[in-house]
Amino acid sequence: MTSQNPSTGAGNIKKFEITPNKGGEPKDISAAIVEYKYYESVMSNYISSTAVVVETGNEQSGAAPGILDSLPIRGGEKSNIIVEDATGNQIKVTESLHVNRVKSGIPGSTKDIYVLDFASRDYFMNEQSRVIKRYEGKISDNVETILKDVLKTKSKIEVDETSLEYNFYGNYKKPFYICTWLASKSVPTKGTGDVGGFLFFQTRDGLYFKSIDDLFGKEAKKKFIFNDTPGLPPGYDEKILDYDIDSDIELDENLMMGAYNSQAYLFDYFKHEFTQINLDINEQKETAQTAGPDYVNVNPEFIEKPSRIMYHLMDYGVNPRGSGESQLSNWREGTDAIPNYDAQKTLLQSIMRYQQMFTVQTTITIPGDFTIKAGDMIECDFPQLEGKKNKESNKQTGGKYMVAHVCHRITPNDSLTRLGLVRDSFGKKGGGF
């Protein structure tokens, strides 16, 4: 890890209200909060946060004789939280975060210390919802229907259109499970046969069902740099306080998962024949949004043959569209047409795209910037590591990254943002600076 330590600036907890479950006025306990962390991730279906509370037994702590018993806090209470970083950018989470649990209580005669965990309303609604019906048509349409009609979310929904149709039964699974499962079967309308794979996640703005390729294709929202000079060079939004670049090169695991070269045998039980399909990672190089000159960066000797072989039963005639007589008619007419799940166009592409997405993993810390959300694209420049002081940027690690994980942290003394970044290749697209 490399670090530098300029001032991060104090943030501000403007409001931290909790409303009792059985009614009554909300109470603002912001004076008792000594640390607040807010989390988002493209690998998580819900947002969450934690607050460290210190009660000193006086009115300044928000309540007496103790917040837990005077409110009381028993689980599920609504919160109204507004925090801002040192430059005034705010995170507003109004009634969408609820108390999940109280933990790590340290009672004392002069003060009590404990942690409040919060999770989104959708997280709790998911636990008591089940997808039961049969669905047909485009995956993107059905995802939106499930979130609105089954989960009954109050959050904004943003769904990228998918190209292929897929008919399925909910089988009493939870909405988050179904949407995540469908994400692995999806390809964007512009990428059929080239790049598959979607992500289903939540930010403070809503629920997202997004194409991986679409996320990587967005413009960089902010530009950050780590350098050895005290000032901020022109063209950058902020300095990186510390970073840890983990290229995550585990050749054996990547080979096992089929990240570079995969093969699938698709069995057609009507014709009693196999179809063999192969996919080499080089075939995705031209379509991948951030692919740099080192998109494929391992020894060619180890990727020239398939390292993962899969078998899939083609579901011709299974779960045809319609109902009653129309379904029977569609089954008769469409048995030899297309399968319900078109594995030939999506199976290998999605698997390889998920693996390639995490080729480079980097963690950075910056002064609190509460505008950044999971799924955003940012640009980072890091120094070229040499034995002497160097002003050149590293051409391999610099470039666009997707924010996979974000933690915004605020205390009475500072505000920080910790970002987990991922990208699918080394080097900048186009070959350099």
C-alpha positions in Angstrom: 0.0 0.0 0.0 1.2 3.5 -0.8 -0.2 6.5 1.0 0.0 10.3 1.5 -1.8 12.3 4.0 -3.2 15.7 3.0 -6.1 17.1 5.0 -9.4 15.3 4.4 -11.7 18.0 5.9 -14.4 17.5 8.4 -17.9 16.5 7.2 -21.2 17.2 8.8 -24.0 14.9 10.1 -26.8 17.3 9.4 -29.7 15.0 10.4 -29.9 11.6 12.0 -33.5 11.0 12.9 -35.1 7.7 14.0 -38.8 7.2 14.1 -40.3 4.8 16.7 -42.2 1.8 15.3 -45.4 2.6 17.3 -45.6 6.2 16.3 -44.5 9.3 18.0 -42.1 12.1 16.9 -38.8 11.1 15.3 -35.7 11.9 17.4 -32.5 13.3 16.1 -29.5 11.5 17.6 -26.8 13.2 15.4 -25.1 14.6 18.5 -24.4 11.0 19.7 -23.0 9.7 16.4 -19.2 9.5 16.5 -18.8 7.6 13.2 -21.1 6.8 10.3 -20.3 4.6 7.3 -22.5 4.2 4.3 -22.1 1.3 1.8 -23.0 0.5 -1.8 -21.8 -2.3 -4.1 -22.5 -3.6 -7.6 -22.4 -7.1 -6.0 -25.1 -6.2 -3.5 -28.8 -6.1 -4.0 -29.3 -3.5 -1.2 -27.6 -0.5 0.5 -26.5 -0.5 4.1 -24.9 1.6 6.7 -23.5 1.6 10.3 -23.4 4.2 13.0 -21.3 4.2 16.1 -23.3 5.7 19.0 -21.9 7.1 22.2 -24.4 8.0 24.9 -23.1 10.2 27.7 -26.4 10.2 29.7 -27.2 13.9 29.0 -29.5 15.7 26.7 -26.8 16.4 24.2 -26.6 12.7 23.4 -30.2 12.9 22.0 -32.2 11.2 24.7 -32.2 10.1 28.3 -32.3 7.6 30.0 -30.8 6.0 26.9 -31.7 6.1 23.2 -32.3 2.3 22.9 -35.0 2.3 25.6 -36.4 5.8 25.3 -37.2 5.7 21.6 -37.3 2.6 21.8 -35.1 0.9 19.2 -36.3 -2.7 18.6 -35.6 -3.3 14.9 -37.1 -1.9 11.7 -37.3 1.8 12.8 -37.3 4.2 9.9 -34.4 6.7 9.6 -34.0 10.0 8.0 -30.3 10.6 7.5 -28.5 13.5 5.8 -24.7 13.7 5.9 -22.3 15.8 3.8 -18.7 15.8 3.0 -16.2 18.7 3.5 -17.3 20.4 0.2 -21.0 20.1 0.9 -22.0 17.1 -1.2 -24.7 15.3 0.5 -26.0 11.7 1.0 -29.8 11.9 1.7 -31.4 8.6 2.7 -35.0 9.5 3.6 -37.0 6.6 5.1 -35.3 4.0 2.9 -32.9 2.8 5.6 -34.3 0.9 8.6 -32.6 -0.3 11.7 -31.5 -3.9 11.2 -29.7 -4.7 14.5 -27.9 -3.3 17.5 -24.5 -4.8 18.2 -21.3 -4.4 20.2 -22.9 -2.8 23.2 -20.4 -1.6 25.8 -22.4 -0.3 28.7 -20.8 1.9 31.3 -21.7 4.1 34.3 -20.8 7.3 32.4 -21.4 6.4 28.8 -22.8 3.6 26.6 -21.2 2.6 23.2 -23.0 0.5 20.6 -23.3 0.2 16.8 -26.6 0.5 14.8 -26.8 -1.4 11.6 -29.1 -0.2 8.9 -30.4 -1.8 5.7 -32.7 -0.7 2.9 -36.5 -1.1 3.1 -36.2 -3.3 -0.1 -33.9 -5.7 1.8 -36.6 -6.4 4.4 -39.4 -6.5 1.8 -37.5 -9.1 -0.1 -37.5 -11.4 2.9 -41.3 -11.6 2.9 -41.9 -11.7 -0.9 -42.0 -14.6 -3.3 -42.0 -14.8 -7.0 -44.7 -17.4 -7.9 -46.1 -16.7 -11.3 -44.9 -17.8 -14.8 -43.2 -15.1 -16.8 -42.5 -14.9 -20.5 -40.9 -12.5 -22.9 -37.9 -10.2 -22.5 -35.9 -10.6 -19.3 -35.7 -6.9 -18.8 -39.5 -6.5 -18.9 -40.0 -9.3 -16.3 -37.4 -7.9 -13.9 -39.2 -4.6 -13.9 -42.5 -6.3 -13.3 -41.2 -8.4 -10.4 -39.6 -5.3 -8.7 -42.9 -3.3 -9.0 -45.5 -6.0 -8.5 -43.9 -8.5 -6.2 -41.2 -6.6 -4.2 -43.5 -3.5 -4.3 -40.4 -1.3 -4.1 -40.7 2.4 -3.6 -37.3 2.9 -5.1 -36.6 4.2 -8.6 -36.0 1.3 -11.1 -33.6 1.5 -14.0 -33.4 -1.6 -16.2 -31.3 -2.0 -19.4 -33.1 -3.6 -22.2 -32.2 -7.2 -22.9 -32.2 -8.8 -26.4 -33.4 -12.4 -25.8 -36.6 -13.8 -24.5 -36.7 -16.3 -21.7 -39.8 -18.0 -20.1 -39.5 -19.1 -16.5 -41.4 -19.9 -13.3 -40.7 -18.1 -10.0 -40.9 -21.3 -8.0 -41.5 -19.3 -4.8 -38.0 -17.8 -4.9 -37.3 -14.3 -3.4 -37.3 -11.3 -5.9 -33.6 -10.5 -5.3 -32.6 -14.1 -6.0 -34.7 -14.2 -9.2 -33.3 -10.9 -10.5 -29.7 -11.9 -9.8 -30.3 -15.3 -11.5 -31.8 -13.6 -14.6 -28.8 -11.2 -14.7 -26.5 -14.1 -15.5 -28.8 -15.1 -18.5 -29.0 -11.6 -20.0 -27.2 -9.8 -22.9 -27.8 -6.2 -23.9 -29.7 -5.5 -27.2 -26.5 -4.1 -28.8 -24.3 -7.1 -27.7 -26.1 -10.3 -28.7 -23.5 -13.0 -29.2 -20.6 -10.7 -28.2 -20.8 -9.6 -24.5 -23.2 -11.1 -22.0 -23.7 -10.5 -18.3 -25.7 -8.1 -16.2 -25.5 -6.8 -12.6 -28.4 -6.3 -10.3 -27.6 -3.8 -7.4 -28.9 -0.9 -5.4 -27.6 2.6 -4.8 -29.2 5.5 -2.8 -30.9 6.5 -6.1 -32.7 3.2 -6.7 -32.5 -0.4 -8.0 -30.4 -1.1 -11.1 -30.4 -4.0 -13.6 -27.5 -3.0 -15.8 -25.4 -4.5 -18.5 -21.7 -4.9 -17.5 -20.7 -3.6 -20.8 -23.0 -0.5 -20.5 -21.5 0.3 -17.1 -17.9 0.1 -18.4 -18.9 2.2 -21.4 -19.9 5.3 -19.4 -17.8 8.4 -19.3 -15.6 8.9 -16.2 -17.4 10.9 -13.6 -14.3 12.1 -11.7 -10.5 12.0 -12.3 -8.1 11.3 -9.4 -4.3 11.2 -9.1 -1.7 9.9 -6.7 1.5 12.0 -6.9 4.4 13.2 -4.8 3.7 16.9 -5.1 1.7 18.9 -2.6 -0.6 20.5 -5.2 -3.3 19.1 -7.4 -2.3 19.0 -11.1 -4.7 20.7 -13.6 -7.5 18.4 -14.9 -7.9 16.3 -11.8 -10.7 16.5 -9.2 -8.9 15.3 -6.2 -5.8 13.5 -4.9 -5.7 9.9 -3.9 -4.7 9.6 -0.3 -3.6 5.9 -0.5 -4.0 3.0 -2.9 -3.5 -0.7 -3.1 -3.4 -2.3 -6.6 -4.2 -6.0 -6.6 -4.0 -7.3 -10.2 -5.7 -10.5 -8.8 -3.7 -12.8 -11.1 -4.5 -16.3 -10.0 -3.9 -18.3 -13.2 -5.0 -21.6 -11.8 -8.4 -20.3 -10.6 -9.0 -18.3 -13.8 -8.3 -21.4 -15.9 -10.7 -23.4 -13.7 -13.4 -20.9 -14.2 -12.9 -20.6 -17.9 -11.8 -17.0 -18.0 -9.7 -17.3 -21.1 -10.9 -20.2 -23.2 -14.1 -22.2 -22.7 -15.9 -24.9 -24.5 -19.5 -26.1 -24.2 -21.4 -29.1 -25.7 -25.0 -28.4 -26.3 -27.2 -31.5 -26.6 -30.3 -31.3 -28.8 -32.5 -34.2 -27.5 -34.9 -33.9 -30.5 -32.2 -34.5 -33.1 -30.0 -36.5 -30.7 -26.9 -34.6 -31.6 -24.3 -32.4 -29.9 -23.3 -28.9 -30.9 -19.8 -27.8 -29.9 -19.1 -24.1 -29.2 -15.9 -22.5 -28.2 -15.1 -19.0 -27.0 -11.6 -17.5 -26.8 -11.2 -14.3 -24.7 -9.6 -12.6 -27.7 -13.0 -12.7 -29.4 -14.3 -10.2 -26.8 -11.4 -7.8 -27.1 -12.9 -5.6 -29.8 -16.3 -5.3 -28.0 -15.1 -4.8 -24.4 -15.5 -1.2 -23.5 -12.3 -0.6 -21.5 -10.0 -3.1 -23.1 -6.4 -1.8 -23.2 -3.4 -3.2 -25.1 -3.0 -5.9 -22.4 -6.6 -7.1 -22.5 -5.2 -10.7 -22.6 -2.2 -10.6 -20.4 -1.2 -14.2 -19.6 1.1 -16.7 -21.3 -0.6 -17.7 -24.6 0.6 -21.3 -24.1 -1.9 -21.7 -21.3 -5.0 -20.3 -23.0 -4.8 -21.8 -26.5 -6.9 -24.8 -25.4 -10.2 -24.8 -23.4 -9.7 -25.0 -19.7 -13.4 -25.3 -18.8 -15.8 -27.7 -20.5 -19.5 -27.5 -19.9 -22.5 -29.5 -21.0 -26.0 -28.0 -21.5 -29.3 -29.6 -22.5 -31.0 -27.4 -25.0 -34.6 -26.8 -23.9 -36.4 -26.9 -27.2 -40.2 -27.1 -26.7 -39.9 -26.3 -23.0 -42.2 -23.7 -21.5 -43.4 -22.2 -24.8 -45.2 -18.9 -24.9 -48.9 -18.4 -24.4 -51.4 -20.4 -22.4 -54.0 -23.1 -23.1 -54.5 -23.8 -26.8 -52.1 -21.0 -27.9 -49.3 -22.5 -25.8 -49.9 -25.9 -27.3 -49.9 -24.4 -30.8 -46.7 -22.5 -30.1 -45.1 -25.7 -28.8 -46.1 -27.6 -32.0 -44.8 -24.9 -34.3 -41.7 -23.9 -32.4 -40.3 -27.2 -31.3 -37.5 -27.1 -33.8 -37.1 -23.3 -34.0 -35.3 -21.8 -31.0 -34.7 -23.0 -27.4 -36.2 -21.3 -24.5 -32.7 -20.3 -23.2 -30.4 -19.6 -26.0 -27.2 -20.9 -24.4 -25.3 -20.7 -27.7 -25.5 -16.9 -27.6 -25.2 -16.3 -23.9 -23.7 -19.1 -21.8 -20.0 -18.7 -22.4 -20.0 -15.0 -23.1 -21.5 -14.3 -19.6 -19.2 -16.6 -17.8 -16.1 -15.1 -19.4 -17.3 -11.5 -19.0 -17.9 -11.9 -15.2 -14.4 -13.3 -14.8 -12.7 -10.7 -17.0 -14.5 -7.9 -15.2 -12.2 -8.5 -12.1 -8.9 -8.7 -14.0 -7.5 -5.6 -12.1 -8.7 -4.8 -8.7 -7.7 -1.6 -6.9 -8.6 0.0 -3.7 -8.2 3.8 -3.2 -9.0 6.3 -0.4 -9.9 9.8 -1.3 -11.1 12.8 0.7 -14.8 12.4 1.2 -16.7 12.7 -2.1 -20.3 11.8 -1.5 -21.3 12.2 -5.1 -19.7 8.8 -6.0 -22.0 5.8 -6.2 -21.6 2.1 -7.0 -21.5 1.6 -10.8 -19.9 4.9 -11.6 -16.8 5.1 -13.8 -13.8 7.1 -12.6 -10.3 7.7 -14.0 -7.2 7.2 -11.9 -3.5 7.9 -12.5 -0.8 6.2 -10.4 3.0 6.9 -10.5 5.4 4.7 -12.3 7.3 2.8 -9.6 11.0 3.4 -10.0 14.0 3.7 -7.7 14.0 7.5 -8.1 11.4 10.2 -7.8 9.2 9.9 -10.8 6.6 12.2 -12.3 5.5 9.8 -15.0 2.1 8.0 -14.8 2.0 4.3 -14.8 0.7 3.3 -18.3 -0.4 -0.1 -17.1 -2.5 0.7 -14.1 -3.8 4.1 -15.1 -7.1 4.6 -16.8 -10.8 4.1 -16.3 -12.2 1.9 -13.5 -15.6 1.0 -12.4 -16.6 1.6 -8.8 -17.6 -1.8 -7.6 -17.7 -1.0 -3.9 -18.0 2.3 -2.1 -17.8 3.2 1.6 -18.4 6.8 2.7 -17.1 7.5 6.2 -17.7 10.5 8.3 -16.6 11.4 11.9 -16.5 14.7 13.7 -12.9 15.2 12.5 -12.9 14.1 8.9 -14.8 12.6 5.9 -13.3 9.9 3.7 -14.4 7.8 0.7 -13.0 4.3 0.2 -13.5 2.8 -3.3 -13.1 -0.7 -4.5 -12.3 -0.4 -8.3 -12.3 -3.0 -11.0 -11.5 -3.1 -14.7 -11.1 -5.8 -17.4 -7.6 -5.1 -18.6 -4.2 -3.5 -18.0 -3.4 -0.2 -19.8 -5.6 2.5 -21.3 -7.8 1.8 -24.2 -6.0 3.1 -27.3 -2.6 2.2 -25.9 -1.5 4.9 -23.7 -1.5 8.6 -22.7 
